[in-house]
């Protein structure tokens, strides 16, 4: 039996070439998605916030209470959240996510 992609069941799976820049681009896309929609790749923004350290949370609250520029506070928060996001969704996770997405097409 031949599949739509012209292979048969005994054919080896197609190889997907994933570069480091592909991984970084996908991580950036997923980070943008989680910070704008609240979820990405099966994780929520709340999941991300739970893994940041207490010092981060305390700094954000202190910055907001002291009327530090909102843009500076937001930039600090995004920077720290992105670091945690990279830990939560490591390169292997991102690579598998890319492979899974390619398999959907």
C-alpha positions as CSV (number, residue, x, y, z in Angstrom):
1,X,0.0,0.0,0.0
2,X,1.3,3.4,-0.9
3,X,0.9,6.5,1.3
4,X,0.1,10.0,0.1
5,X,3.7,11.0,0.2
6,X,4.7,8.2,-2.2
7,X,6.2,5.9,0.4
8,X,5.0,2.5,1.6
9,X,4.9,1.2,5.1
10,X,8.3,-0.4,4.8
11,X,10.0,2.9,3.8
12,X,12.2,4.5,6.4
13,X,10.7,7.7,7.9
14,X,11.7,10.9,6.2
15,X,14.6,12.7,7.7
16,X,14.1,16.2,9.0
17,X,17.1,18.5,9.1
18,X,16.9,20.9,12.1
19,X,19.5,23.5,12.7
20,X,20.3,25.4,15.8
21,X,18.8,28.5,14.2
22,X,15.6,26.5,13.5
23,X,15.4,25.6,17.2
24,X,16.0,29.2,18.3
25,X,13.4,30.5,15.8
26,X,10.8,28.0,17.0
27,X,11.6,28.8,20.7
28,X,11.1,32.5,19.9
29,X,7.8,31.8,18.2
30,X,6.6,29.6,21.1
31,X,7.7,32.2,23.6
32,X,5.8,34.9,21.7
33,X,2.8,32.6,21.6
34,X,2.8,31.9,25.3
35,X,3.2,35.5,26.3
36,X,0.5,36.8,24.0
37,X,-2.1,34.0,24.1
38,X,-1.3,32.4,27.5
39,X,-0.4,29.0,26.2
40,X,1.9,27.2,23.8
41,X,3.2,23.7,23.2
42,X,1.0,22.3,25.9
43,X,2.2,24.7,28.6
44,X,0.5,27.8,30.1
45,X,1.9,31.1,31.1
46,X,1.0,30.1,34.7
47,X,3.3,27.0,34.3
48,X,6.1,29.3,33.2
49,X,5.5,31.7,36.1
50,X,5.5,28.8,38.6
51,X,9.1,27.8,37.7
52,X,10.7,31.2,38.1
53,X,12.4,31.8,41.4
54,X,10.9,33.9,44.2
55,X,13.5,36.6,43.8
56,X,12.1,37.3,40.3
57,X,8.5,37.6,41.6
58,X,9.6,39.8,44.5
59,X,11.6,42.1,42.1
60,X,8.6,42.5,39.8
61,X,6.2,43.4,42.6
62,X,8.8,45.8,44.1
63,X,9.3,47.4,40.6
64,X,5.6,47.9,40.2
65,X,5.1,49.3,43.7
66,X,8.0,51.8,43.4
67,X,6.5,53.1,40.1
68,X,9.4,52.0,38.1
69,X,8.8,52.6,34.4
70,X,6.2,50.0,33.2
71,X,8.2,49.3,30.0
72,X,11.4,48.6,32.1
73,X,9.4,46.3,34.3
74,X,7.9,44.5,31.3
75,X,11.3,44.1,29.7
76,X,12.8,42.7,32.9
77,X,9.9,40.3,33.2
78,X,10.2,39.1,29.6
79,X,13.9,38.6,29.9
80,X,13.6,36.5,33.1
81,X,10.6,34.6,31.7
82,X,12.4,33.8,28.5
83,X,15.3,32.4,30.5
84,X,12.9,30.1,32.4
85,X,11.1,29.2,29.2
86,X,14.4,28.0,27.7
87,X,14.9,25.8,30.7
88,X,11.3,24.5,30.6
89,X,11.4,23.8,26.8
90,X,15.0,22.7,26.2
91,X,16.5,22.1,22.8
92,X,15.4,18.5,22.7
93,X,11.8,19.4,23.5
94,X,11.8,22.1,20.7
95,X,13.4,19.7,18.2
96,X,10.7,17.1,19.0
97,X,8.0,19.8,18.7
98,X,9.3,20.7,15.2
99,X,9.3,17.0,14.2
100,X,5.8,16.6,15.5
101,X,4.6,19.6,13.6
102,X,6.2,18.4,10.4
103,X,4.5,15.1,10.8
104,X,1.1,16.8,10.9
105,X,1.5,17.9,7.2
